[in-house]
Amino acid sequence: MTAGVNRRHVLQGAAALSATALSATALPGRGAMAQGVPWPQAQPIRVVVPFGAGGATDIAARVIAQEMQASLGQSMVMENRGGAGSTLGTGFVARLPPDGYGLLITTISGLAIGQTLYRDRIQYDADKSFAHIAIMMGTPYLLCVDPKLPIRDLAGYLEAARTKPMDYSTSGVGGVAHLLGLRLALATGARLEHVPYRGSTQAITDVLAGVVPSVLDSLTATSAHIRTGALRPLATSAPERSPDFPDVPTFRELGYPDVVADGWAGLAAPAGTPRPILERLADAVRKAQASPNVQRRFAETSTTPGRYYLDEAQEFVRQEVAAWAPVIRASGITPD
């Protein structure tokens, strides 16, 4: 790893966050920005979430944005643009003017994975098209089952999947959870059938309803359900056990060292955004992470705040793209 960037220490933790949604009022036209008005006083700041509303990433982004508004002195308007593994919303922001009024909630799927998986279908580069402001938070992934099933551990799950194909839901094709499922199937010979949804909310809801027997999703999205007993966790993709869920073993310690990954989400602006604006936004993220409200919500969901800003965040994304590219190619998966 370079530039002091340590992927193991950036990310860990997380579960379904809740927050008061920010106002989604329409933005004024891009031409509404008055000449000579100091940023960010000309108009609200548009924040694009490349997933549907209500998912873990969307809610977590709103929690942080709500706190950022106070330090910036300007409202932040959240806009959901989901689709194609979060690459649609990501590509949309890459084409916005670099004026500090259009930002992106970055994700591992839209950047680190999407860069390779959707290679000929996207017109942006995860590094060159964006000025990365911060890696705001991180979370590992968990394999969970419907607690009504007679499956108590990963060994029992894999044994059942060798006898009869086992469905597992995820938030979509080409995401980290999908890749982890493929790696687990390859390493164990278990017959795991991927059931993709358009977000974490429905993927988990159908397991709770007994429609699908298992789900692979983030700790952010699943932790509340684990605490209530609505989901039974079998293993985590984190390098080490979560202190909030110390009884949940890692795939690594169970003998599957390739089933290890952390998810993350950050904030970025289109490339070319002036450095003073980026620095002020990074400072606002830091203040938001330190706020009692965000710390409380992150603690409730076992979410770990990110620790990279500006140049280190840029380097982190660069390294993530390089790390995931061979994984995507080896998996053989396609966007279709």
C-alpha positions in Angstrom: 0.0 0.0 0.0 1.2 3.5 -0.6 0.9 7.0 0.8 0.1 5.6 4.2 -3.2 4.2 3.0 -4.1 1.1 5.0 -7.3 -0.5 3.7 -7.7 -2.7 6.8 -7.9 0.3 9.1 -10.2 2.5 7.0 -13.3 0.4 7.2 -15.2 -1.9 9.5 -18.6 -2.1 11.0 -22.2 -1.0 10.2 -26.0 -1.7 10.1 -29.3 -0.1 9.0 -29.2 3.6 9.7 -32.2 5.9 10.2 -32.4 9.6 9.7 -34.8 12.5 9.0 -34.8 12.9 5.2 -33.5 16.2 4.0 -35.8 18.4 1.9 -35.8 17.3 -1.8 -36.9 20.6 -3.2 -36.0 21.4 -6.8 -32.7 23.1 -7.5 -32.5 26.3 -9.3 -30.9 26.1 -12.8 -27.2 25.9 -13.0 -27.2 29.4 -14.5 -28.7 30.8 -11.3 -25.3 31.1 -9.6 -24.7 34.8 -9.3 -21.4 36.2 -10.4 -19.1 37.1 -7.5 -21.2 35.3 -4.8 -18.9 33.4 -2.4 -19.3 29.7 -2.5 -21.7 28.2 -1.3 -24.1 31.1 -1.0 -25.4 31.2 -4.6 -27.7 28.1 -4.4 -28.3 24.8 -2.6 -25.6 22.1 -2.9 -26.9 19.1 -4.9 -25.8 15.7 -3.6 -26.5 12.7 -5.9 -26.9 9.3 -4.2 -26.4 6.6 -6.9 -28.9 4.3 -5.2 -32.6 4.3 -4.6 -34.1 6.1 -1.6 -34.3 4.3 1.7 -31.2 2.1 1.5 -28.3 2.0 3.9 -26.1 4.3 1.8 -28.8 6.8 1.1 -29.8 7.1 4.8 -26.2 7.3 6.0 -25.5 10.0 3.4 -28.4 12.0 4.7 -27.2 11.8 8.3 -23.9 13.3 7.4 -25.3 15.8 5.0 -27.7 17.1 7.6 -24.8 17.9 9.9 -22.7 19.4 7.0 -25.4 22.0 6.3 -24.7 23.7 9.6 -21.0 24.2 9.1 -21.4 25.2 5.4 -24.3 27.6 6.0 -26.1 26.2 3.0 -28.8 23.5 2.4 -27.8 20.2 0.8 -30.4 18.7 -1.5 -30.3 14.9 -1.8 -31.1 13.4 -5.2 -31.4 9.7 -5.8 -30.3 8.4 -9.2 -30.0 4.6 -8.9 -29.3 2.0 -11.6 -26.6 -0.1 -13.3 -24.7 -0.9 -10.1 -24.7 2.8 -9.1 -22.9 3.8 -12.3 -25.7 5.9 -13.7 -25.7 8.4 -10.9 -21.9 8.3 -10.7 -21.6 9.1 -14.4 -24.2 11.9 -14.1 -22.1 13.8 -11.5 -18.9 13.3 -13.6 -20.6 15.5 -16.2 -21.7 18.3 -13.9 -19.9 21.7 -13.8 -17.0 21.6 -11.3 -18.4 24.5 -9.2 -19.0 22.9 -5.9 -22.8 22.8 -6.3 -22.9 19.2 -7.6 -21.5 16.3 -5.4 -21.6 12.6 -5.5 -21.9 10.0 -2.7 -19.2 7.6 -3.9 -19.4 3.8 -3.4 -17.3 0.8 -3.8 -19.7 -0.6 -6.4 -19.9 2.5 -8.6 -16.2 3.2 -8.6 -13.9 0.3 -7.5 -16.1 -2.4 -9.1 -18.0 -0.5 -11.7 -14.8 0.9 -13.3 -13.9 -2.7 -14.5 -17.3 -4.4 -14.7 -19.0 -1.7 -16.8 -15.8 -0.7 -18.6 -17.3 -0.1 -22.1 -20.6 1.3 -20.8 -19.3 4.2 -18.7 -17.7 7.4 -19.8 -16.0 8.3 -16.5 -12.8 7.3 -14.7 -13.0 6.7 -11.0 -9.8 8.6 -10.5 -9.5 11.2 -13.3 -13.1 12.2 -13.4 -13.5 13.1 -9.7 -11.9 15.1 -7.0 -12.4 12.8 -4.0 -13.2 14.8 -0.8 -13.5 12.0 1.8 -14.1 8.4 2.5 -16.9 9.0 5.0 -17.7 5.5 6.4 -17.2 1.8 5.9 -18.8 -1.6 6.6 -18.1 -5.3 6.1 -20.6 -7.7 4.7 -22.5 -10.5 6.4 -24.1 -13.7 5.3 -27.4 -14.0 7.2 -30.2 -16.5 7.0 -33.9 -16.6 8.0 -33.8 -17.7 11.7 -36.7 -20.0 11.1 -34.4 -22.2 9.0 -32.6 -25.1 10.9 -29.2 -23.5 9.9 -27.0 -22.5 12.8 -23.6 -21.9 11.2 -21.8 -21.5 8.0 -21.0 -25.3 7.8 -24.7 -26.1 8.0 -25.4 -23.5 5.4 -22.9 -24.9 3.0 -24.0 -28.5 3.6 -27.6 -27.5 2.8 -26.4 -25.7 -0.4 -24.5 -28.8 -1.6 -27.7 -30.9 -1.2 -30.0 -28.3 -2.8 -29.2 -25.0 -4.5 -29.4 -22.1 -1.9 -30.7 -18.7 -3.0 -29.0 -15.6 -1.6 -30.2 -12.1 -2.2 -28.0 -9.0 -2.7 -28.5 -5.3 -3.5 -27.6 -6.0 -7.2 -25.5 -7.6 -9.9 -21.8 -6.8 -9.7 -21.8 -5.5 -6.1 -19.4 -6.6 -3.4 -22.0 -9.0 -2.0 -22.5 -10.7 -5.3 -18.7 -11.1 -5.8 -18.4 -12.5 -2.2 -21.1 -15.0 -3.0 -19.3 -16.1 -6.1 -16.1 -16.5 -4.2 -17.7 -18.5 -1.5 -19.4 -20.9 -4.0 -16.1 -21.3 -5.9 -14.1 -22.0 -2.7 -16.7 -24.5 -1.2 -18.4 -26.2 -4.2 -21.7 -25.1 -2.7 -24.6 -24.4 -5.1 -25.4 -20.8 -4.4 -27.9 -19.0 -6.6 -27.7 -15.2 -6.8 -31.0 -13.3 -6.5 -30.3 -9.6 -7.3 -32.5 -6.7 -6.1 -32.4 -3.0 -6.8 -31.2 -2.2 -3.3 -30.6 -3.5 0.2 -34.1 -2.8 1.5 -35.9 -5.2 -0.7 -33.2 -7.8 -0.6 -33.5 -8.0 3.2 -37.3 -7.6 3.3 -37.7 -10.7 1.2 -35.6 -12.7 3.6 -37.6 -11.4 6.6 -40.8 -12.5 4.7 -39.4 -16.0 4.0 -39.3 -15.4 0.2 -35.5 -15.9 0.0 -33.6 -18.0 2.6 -30.4 -15.9 2.9 -28.9 -12.5 2.2 -25.4 -11.1 1.7 -25.4 -7.5 2.7 -23.6 -4.8 4.7 -23.4 -4.7 8.4 -24.9 -1.2 8.1 -28.0 -2.7 6.5 -28.4 -5.8 8.6 -27.3 -5.0 12.1 -30.6 -3.8 13.4 -32.3 -7.0 12.2 -29.5 -9.0 13.7 -30.0 -7.3 17.1 -33.8 -8.1 17.0 -33.2 -11.7 16.0 -35.0 -11.2 12.6 -31.8 -12.3 10.8 -29.2 -14.9 11.9 -25.7 -14.0 11.0 -23.4 -16.8 9.9 -20.1 -15.1 8.9 -18.6 -11.7 8.2 -16.3 -10.6 5.4 -14.3 -8.3 7.7 -10.7 -9.2 8.3 -11.5 -9.4 12.1 -14.6 -9.9 14.2 -16.7 -6.9 14.9 -16.5 -5.7 18.5 -20.3 -5.1 18.3 -20.9 -8.7 17.2 -18.1 -10.7 18.6 -19.9 -14.0 18.2 -20.0 -13.7 14.5 -16.9 -15.4 12.9 -15.1 -14.2 9.9 -15.0 -16.1 6.6 -11.2 -16.0 6.9 -11.1 -17.8 10.3 -13.5 -20.4 9.0 -11.1 -21.3 6.2 -12.1 -19.0 3.4 -9.4 -16.2 3.1 -10.7 -15.1 -0.3 -14.1 -14.1 1.1 -12.8 -10.9 2.6 -13.9 -7.4 1.7 -15.0 -4.1 3.2 -17.6 -1.8 1.7 -17.2 2.0 1.8 -18.9 5.2 0.9 -17.4 8.7 0.4 -18.0 12.1 -1.1 -16.6 13.5 -4.3 -16.9 16.4 -6.7 -16.3 16.6 -10.5 -12.7 16.9 -11.4 -11.5 20.5 -11.6 -13.5 21.7 -8.6 -11.4 24.5 -7.0 -9.2 23.2 -4.2 -10.5 25.8 -1.6 -14.0 24.4 -2.1 -12.8 20.8 -1.7 -10.9 21.7 1.5 -14.0 23.4 3.0 -16.1 20.3 2.1 -13.6 18.0 3.7 -13.6 20.1 6.8 -17.4 19.9 6.9 -17.2 16.1 6.6 -14.8 15.9 9.5 -17.1 18.1 11.7 -20.1 16.0 10.7 -18.3 12.8 11.7 -17.4 14.3 15.0 -20.9 15.5 15.8 -22.8 13.7 18.6 -25.7 12.9 16.2 -23.5 11.2 13.6 -21.4 9.4 16.3 -24.6 8.1 18.0 -26.1 6.9 14.7 -22.9 5.2 13.6 -22.6 3.5 17.0 -26.2 2.3 16.7 -25.4 0.7 13.4 -21.8 -0.4 14.0 -20.6 1.9 11.2 -17.0 3.0 11.3 -16.2 6.6 10.2 -13.7 6.8 7.3 -10.4 8.5 7.9 -9.2 9.6 4.5 -9.6 13.1 3.1 -8.6 14.9 -0.2 -5.3 13.5 -1.5 -5.4 10.3 0.7 -9.0 9.7 -0.3 -8.0 10.1 -4.0 -5.2 7.5 -3.5 -7.5 5.2 -1.6 -9.9 5.1 -4.6 -7.1 4.6 -7.0 -5.9 1.6 -5.0 -9.4 0.1 -4.7 -9.8 0.2 -8.5 -6.5 -1.6 -8.9 -7.3 -4.2 -6.2 -10.8 -5.1 -7.5 -10.0 -5.2 -11.3 -8.4 -8.7 -11.2 -11.2 -10.0 -9.0 -13.9 -8.8 -11.5 -12.1 -10.3 -14.4 -11.5 -13.6 -12.7 -15.1 -13.9 -11.7 -16.3 -13.8 -15.2 -19.4 -11.9 -14.4 -21.0 -9.4 -16.8 -23.4 -6.5 -16.3 -26.2 -8.5 -18.0 
